[in-house]
Amino acid sequence: MTPDEYCREKTQQSSSSFYYSFLFLDDTQRQAMTALYAFCREVDDIVDECSEPSIAASKLSWWREEVTNLFHGTTSHPVTIALKTAIQNYPLKETHFQELISGMEMDLYVSQYASFNELSLYCYRVAGVVGLLTIEILGYKNSPPSDYARNLGMSLQLINILRDVKEDAERGRIYIPQDELVQFGVEQSMLMQNNGNEKTQKLFEFQANRAEEYYHKAFSFLDQADRYQQRTGIIMAEIYFALLKKIKAAHYPVLEKRLKVSKLKKLWIAWNTARHEYKLMRKLK
């Protein structure tokens, strides 16, 4: 199995929205995005699957060295070998890969956040920097749409937090800020119950509205001239936003079940969004 085949298999094993957005990339972009996604999965899986923090920390430390080797030496892992091709084709920054690992390390030592300001750093590291890497692969006309990438990453991560709130709580991780739990009168134990109540529903509504605000804020920073090149990121955003709308429409049943967007719906969103962005691009010419 080649390094690129390894990364493709890693991608296809997941039902992630990444896969559906990749359908509209050219071969060079798809190679880079697939390698990037595989890297994200590798470091994220360490935190999710390793029960001993010291072992997980050691593995993440190994990945730090591997990223250094990616930019300054010889790599050994299939993912970083595939990423070597990506960094030859696109101006991807070493600091962003290291920042992502720092975000994963936060999961080993931080189980709750006192305020949204503290949570924001985590969201930037695990999602915002992925957006910053992605815009370099997709391309843009003039200056990089960095504010778009950071805000979109924040929105998508907040949607993840809302969707996975019970699962995370059962793992001992509370991503909803502590001061907001207090504000809405929600005890941490309520996040592990099988049914919500009026307090948790209002808390989740607050979280959903914030995610939506960041979603709209992100697109306010995206130049119309860059939308078609950035359509892969837009497709991913639309799939996540469809999930958010589904959660809101169902009145936030995230403690009872893990809501998803079906594979068929994801495919339809990907095709429809790509078609929409193509039409907008044609109008600009």
N, C-alpha and C positions, 0 to 999 in steps of 0.2 A: 504494500500500500504506500503510495506516494504521500508526501506531506499535504498536498492539496486535497487528495482523496480523504485523508484523515480528517481534515477540517470540514470537508463537505459532509462526511458521515456524522461528525459532531453536530453540525447544523441541522441535518435532516432528522436526527434523533429527537429534536425538540419541536414542539408545536408553536415555537416563538413566532411573533409577528415579523421578525427579521427575515425569515425564509420567504414570506410572501412578497416582501418589498424587494428582495433580490431578483425577482423575475424580470425586472425591467432594466437591469444593469448590463453594460457591455462586459466582455470576457475579463478584461483587465480589472475593472471595478469589482466585478463579482469575486474574482480571486482575492482581492484585498479585503473586501467586506466580509467574506467568508472566513478568512484568516483572523480578522479582528474579532468577529463574533466567537470563533472557536477559542481565542485567547480569553475573552470575557467569561465563557463557560468554564474553562479550565480553572481560573482563579476563584470564581464564584462557587464551583462545586467543592473546592477544598473546604470552604467555610461551612457549606451546607451539609457535607457528608462526613467531615472529620469531627468526632465527638470530643477529642482531647485538644484543647486550645494550644498547648505547647507544640504538638505535632503539626497542627495547622499552621502555626506561626513559622515553624521550620520550613514547611513546604512553600509558604508565601515568600520566605527569605530566598529560597532557591529560585523562585520565579523572578525576584528582583535581580539576582545575578544573571539570570538568563536574558532579561531585558537589556541589561548592561552589555552582555555579549552580543545581543542582537544588533546594537548600534556601534559597538566598538571591538567586536571579536568574532568568535565562531560559536554558532548555536548548536544545540544537540536535540532539542525537542521538535517533533513534526510541526507544531504550531508556529514556533519561532523561525523555523526554516522557511515556512510559507510566508511569514511576516517579512522575512528578509527581502523577498520579491516585492512585497507591498511598499516597503520603505524606499526601495529603489525607484518605484513609480510615483510615489506621492510624498509630500513633505510632512510626514507624521513625526510628532515630537516624542522623544524618549520620556520627557517629564510627564506627559499625559498617561503613558503606560504605568509609570511609577506611581502616579497619583491614584490611578485605579486600584492598584495593589494596596495603597494606603487606605482606601475606602473599605476594602475587604478586611484589612487588619482592624479597623474600627469595630467590625462585627464580632471580633474575638474578645474585645475588652470593654466595649460600651453596649450595655443592654437596654438603656433608655436615655432619652434626651430631655433636658430640663425645659428647653424652649425651641421654637421653630428656628431661631437663629443658629442654634447648635445643630439641629437636624439638617439645615441647609448645606453645611459643609459636607456632611455625609452624602447627601443627594448629588452635590456637585461632583464628588469624587467617583461615585459608582455609576452616574448617569450623564452628568454634564460633560465630563471629559470624553466620554464615548461619542457624544454629539460633536465635540470639537474635532475629534479624529475623523468622524464620518464626513463632515463638510469638506475636509481636504480631499477625500477620495471622490466625492461627488462633483466637486468643482463649483466655481463661482466666477462672475464677470470681473469684479473689481476687488474690493476688500472682503476678507472672510466674514460671513454672517455669524460672528461669534456670539453676540447677544441672543440671536435666534437659537443657536445650538444649546447654550447654557439654560435658557428658559424652557426650551422644549424638553431637555433632559430632566429638569426639575419636575415638569408636569407629568411626564411618563413615570418617573419614580414615585411620585405621590399617588398616582393611580395604582401602581403596584402595591404600595403600602396599604391603601384602602382595600384592595382585593384580597390581600393576604393577611389582614389584620389578626384573624383568629389563629391561623397557622403559625405566624410569627410569635404571637403571645404564648402559644403552647411550647415554643422553643425557648421561651424566656426572653424574647426580644420585643420591646415596645417601641415602635417608631413614632407613634402619635405623641407629640410633646406633652410632658407632664403637666405644665401649666394649663394646657387646654383640656386635659382630663379633669383637672380640678374645676376649671371654668364651667364645664358641662355636668359636673357632678358624677363622673364615671369612675368607678373603681377599676383597677387593673384586672381584677377577677372577672368583671363583667365581659371582658374581651375574650374570655375563654368559655363562655356559656354558649349553649346551642341556640339561644333566642335573644334577639335584641329587645330593647324597650325604648321608651320615648327619649330617655337621656342619650342612649347610644346612637339612636337615629339622628338626633340633632347634632351630635358630635361628628358622625360620618357625613352628614350633609355639609357641615363646615369644611371638612377635609376635601370633599368633592368639589365644592365651590372654589376652593383655593387652587386645586389642580386645574380646573377649567380656566381660572384667571391666568395662570401661567401659560396655558395652552394658547389663549388669545394674545397674550403679551408676546409670546415667542414669534407668532406670525406677523405681529406689527413691526418686527425688526428684519423681516425677510424681504429683500428687494424683489419686486415683480420680475426683474430680469434674471434672477437666480432661481426662480421657482422650478422651472423645468429641469435644470441640472440637479436640483435638490429633491426631485420628486420621490426618490426612494425613501428619504427621511419623512416626507409628507405622507406617503402611504403608511408608513409605520405609525405616524402620529394619528392618522385617521382610524386605524384599527384600534389603537388604544382609546381614542376618544369615543369610538363606538362602544367599547367596554364600559367606559365611564357613564355614558348615557343609559346603558342597560342597567347598571347598578342603581342609578338615580331613578329610572322609571319603575324599578321593582321595589323602591323605598328601602334600599340599603340592607338587603338580606345577607350581608357578608359574614355574619356569625353562623348562619344556618347552612350555607353552601358556598362553594367557590364558583362564582359566575365566570363564564367564558364566552368568547365570540367563536362561533363554529368555523371550521376550516372552509366551508363553502362561502360563508359570509366574508371571511378574510380575503378569499380569492376574488369575490365580487368587489369588495372595497378597493383592492389593489388595482384591478382592471379599470374600474370606474374613475378612480383618482388619477391614474396615469392618463386616461383619456381626457379628463378635465384639464389637467396640466398641459397636455399637448395642445388643446384648443386655445388656452390662454397664451401659450407661447406663440402660436400662429397669429393671434390678434396683435401681439406686440411687434411683429415684423412689418 
